Amino acid sequence: MKQKNVADHTFTLTNNDTGESWELPVLEGSVGPRVIDVRKLYADTGHFTYDPGFTSTGSCQSAITYIDGEKGELLYRGYPIEQLAVDSDYVEACYLLIYGELPTQEQKEKFTDRITYHTMLHEQIHSFYDGFRRDSHPMAIMVGVIGALAAFYHDSLDISDPKHRFVASTRMIAKMPTIAANAYRYSIGMPFVYPRNDLSYSGNFLYMMFSNPCEPYEVNPVLERAMDRILILHMDHEQNASTSTVRLAGSSGANPFACISAGIASLWGPAHGGANEAVLTMLEEIGSVDHIPEYIKRAKDKEDPFRLMGFGHRVYKNFDPRAKVMRQTAHEVLGELGVEDDPLLELAMELEKIALEDEYFVDKKLYPNVDFYSGIIFRAMGIPTSMFTVLFAVARTVGWVAQWNEMIEDPSQKIGRPRQLFTGYPARDYVKIGDRD
Ligand code: SDX
């Protein structure tokens, strides 16, 4: 019987110096590129592969998210992101990512209750925030507080116990909006707001972020729907840098809170999730449409470190399908808020138009990515720039959790331990300080 995933052909590798040849197995998935299995390459040939940045390397098998960069296609468990963003909701999509199927009505209600009734934090966790300066970047607070949960929840640290993984996964998905909203409230000196069980996941998040204890707060349904759609768009994205960080940390057996904290730290970088904050900073720096040509020129100049933030992607060589939905959502939200003539949105639209007509961007297939429009929507919703990547982390937590669980349940999983091409000194003897020239 054919072993699972083995294709019916191999690659032959030949050492032209010695004439030796090796047959490398080819593995095939359900859709997308096949892989050449090089797990025995070093043992057989004494050679490593070399792929800094992992541009041609599959790190794992996964059934969660599929991306076709050429087509600009993104599927969560087979369902196109464009359909989920319109027809589903974040909690239902969480169920889909974790369990692999859309829930029945009963399963959805049960899962929603499970998440809703775990949104509250133990009162003692509130004191974690006091160690931070009020002007700390909220992402620094998120890395710290999530990592510190391992010092608090001792009943969900054993990654080999499915019950522990279930509890830790529920806690992270449920509590991230509360932890994130607290980080924002702490930075502006407002009291923490307890979650409400009568609100939706996204409505609760807006409530905990923006309500004032001195007056009633009504969740704006348009903003609630926009937030829910934005969270769906950011949930998971194959083996991106932060997900790979979570998997690598988890491969050593580290506890789930430490793994998610590591993922948040990686997401913070401006080349990754931090780009949404960097796009706003860039648009504000460009300032007006007539400055665009100067910045396009800088983005193309190899001597200038400036890059057009929110453009380009390692996988997408076509429009990021999330950017298309995000652009539509930007118009809806700004229209609802009566700020459709926001100069930054106009600037972003003009920048996108000019870049997409520029030969450099066309040749290098640099299109707007998920981060290009999200900041404009968040800003219109009253979310401060420093919180943009925090929202990305809130949304991506379920993706990290789903991928982390999939890794631990994978029987072929081993500790991640890449090798290197060593370019330093070969062995040499110590020289006493008096003998050094
Ligand atoms: C996310 O991986 C994921 O899936 C990530 C993500 C997710 O959901 O998890 O999709 C979220 O991180 C989106 C990306 C957000 N980052 C930005 O918007 C930052 C700006 N973009 C770039 O820094 C860059 O495009 C990356 C980091 C996104 C991708 O970099 P790659 O794949 O390593 O490509 P590269 O840096 O090798 O660039 C290829 C060429 C280079 O020129 P050459 O050396 O070939 O001449 O394109 C150029 C780059 O200089 N280039 C850009 C550019 N992005 C790439 N030039 C100007 N502006 C840009 N934005």
Residues whose N, C-alpha, C, O or C-beta is under 5 A from the ligand:
A	BS01	SDX	H237 N240 A241 P270 A271 H272 G273 A275 A299 R307 L308 M309 G310 F311 G312 H313 R314 K364 N369 D371
